[in-house]
Amino acid sequence: MAARSESRGGGEGGGKGCGGGGRAVCVKLLCVWSVCSALSVAYLLYLPLPSALSEPLKLMVVAATFRGVTQAGDIGQSLGLVHHIRLINTVVTGFESLVPLDYEHIQTEDTEFSGVQVRVYQPSVNTQDGLRGAVVFFHGGGWSLGAPKLGSYDLLCKKMASELKAVVVTVDYRMAPDARFPVQFEDCLKASRFFLQPKVLQLYSVDPQRVAVCGDSAGGNLAAAVAQQIGRDNSTAGKFKLQVLIYPVLQALDFNTASYQQNQKIPILYRELMAHYWLEYLGADPELIHSLLLNNHTARDQKLADPHRAKLDWTRVLPRDVTKHYKPVIPATGSPGILQKVPALLDVRAAPLLADLEALRSAPRAYIMTGEHDVLRDDGLMYVRRLQQAGVSVTNRHYEDGFHGCVSFAFWPSYFAVGIRVVDDYIAWLRDHL
């Protein structure tokens, strides 16, 4: 009994250290910690991804990093320490500042267009005789994230300016949670109208007949909406010749399109996350997310949605090889009052896909990129069809291995092959048509 008691007490060689019997306890604890750590890493990293997706193992690592940052933001907000968007943006900005500089021959100028912060990129020497083309660019990030003057977006704009020998204007529009719809749209519209003035185009040696608008994701949403507005605005002297929309988000009435169902768990943009971004952008109650994901806001008894149902009928608009076996989700009864409480869900400035044919007819020729493994795939494909129905010329470049956000990962340190192809392809199209 004494020996047993001494063994349990341990003294300096027992429970207080890893000597004697305590060593076995420490070894066990170390094993438990190792297993838990391994399981945690595996949980964060592993995702069942389609084999056709571009570089799935690399995407797992990127997705795990993003999920970790997102979860940290959620924890910070739940503790009342910081808005989760602010924390995520701090991390994004810090990471983007590490991206190496390139294209030193491109001159940059930070200035304001009608009070909106912009950066103007142009080749240091005008190698073309006469006037040159221009691109107005709106960055993505769910209307709330992004560092347009840093990292991947900075390199993207420099690459466009260099390869197109054109002026590129990136608009640093205000973002959520500090700004809500329609501020982002209005910032982009004001900056575009200012740039399209003859005296401003002349200042930058830009041909007024050779100006394009371009954006990715939420930036594609803003580009489409601004192109529509300027196209039908008779008071605007200058017009866009082209629009380039990279995996654009274009509607918030159906979160159960075939692509939303197929890709709801595919990074970087998950279905629930996209609904969350919409609510942030529109300044709506975040508790509405569950109703949106069930399409309760567009149930059959929600009469305010009736004028737009045909525009979003993907079972009729898209071919069977796209919709596959997926079925529409249209509840018989829904959540009354959502569309009244959040009228911006029906506003074409927020949801360009809802525009009528007359508005679409004034839109410029389009290049729309879509990715098979993207929840927003069908938004883009439906817009292709609606523009075509309005008589607008559209080039749709679809990537079977594409995923949302791949353009942002075309540069250091990711260098996703599909992202590089997407960037090279749309720049080549602009070179041919601008």
C-alpha angles and dihedrals in degrees: 000000000000092000091048091049092049091050091053095045090053098184108198092337097046136056094344094063143013097266124110115349090352090068090068090051091050091049091051092048090049091051092049091048091048093050092046091048092049091048091048092051091046090049092051096043106036119086126158099240128179113260090230091063115106112263097337096188092054090047090053090059093047091047092049090053092050092047090051092052091045092051091049089053092050091050092048091052094046089054090050092243103117141346105266092231091057092052093047091048091051090055092045092050092047092050094045090052088064094059108109119248120249141166093055090176090069115094118217130200125187110208144132131264109198090336094311118122113242139164119218119208123194137158111265089236125036099233093180126083111244124346128357138211128260140206126206108206131199117192126224131231107124092287086287110062135056145083105228095182095049140061122339097006091048090051091046092055092046090050091051092048092048100045096038093040084225142128113261123196118194114196117219095203121184115266142207137302088033093042131030135191128329093025095077091049093046093049091053092044094049093048091048094049091049093050093047092059110115093234092052094046089049090051090058095038092245125158105234089217093057108059123123133188120217139177144157127228107325086007088056088053090053092045092052093046094047092046090053093048095047092043093059097035108101091189092067111087096195124059135190115256094199142014125207115196117187112200090324125198106226112163143026101194098089120041091168104064114140091265093049089053095043097045104029092122098037116111145266095029115032122193094246091047091054091052089049091053090052092053091048091049094048095042091238131152108280089217088073090074094093093052091048093051089053091048088238089144090064101037116144092263093056099097095184088070094053097091090057103042096094091051090058099039095121092172087067101032100046128058123251094250087063100042092041112175097334120123129209119258109222113153117210092228127022145173109306117220101026094110090045092049093045105031091165087077085076097039113112089212087066098031110033092179088072094062117119122246093259091059091045092053090067093053118107127249109291143218111194122186119202132180125211093223097051128103088220095055094104093046088061095042093049090050090052090056095044093050090048090051087054091053097254117143110242134185112199116195110191122190117205090199095040126122133183115280096019092131090062088054096051089094138054128349100010105037095184108194094222091051091052091050092049092052094045092047098051092044089052089052090050090049090054097044109026 
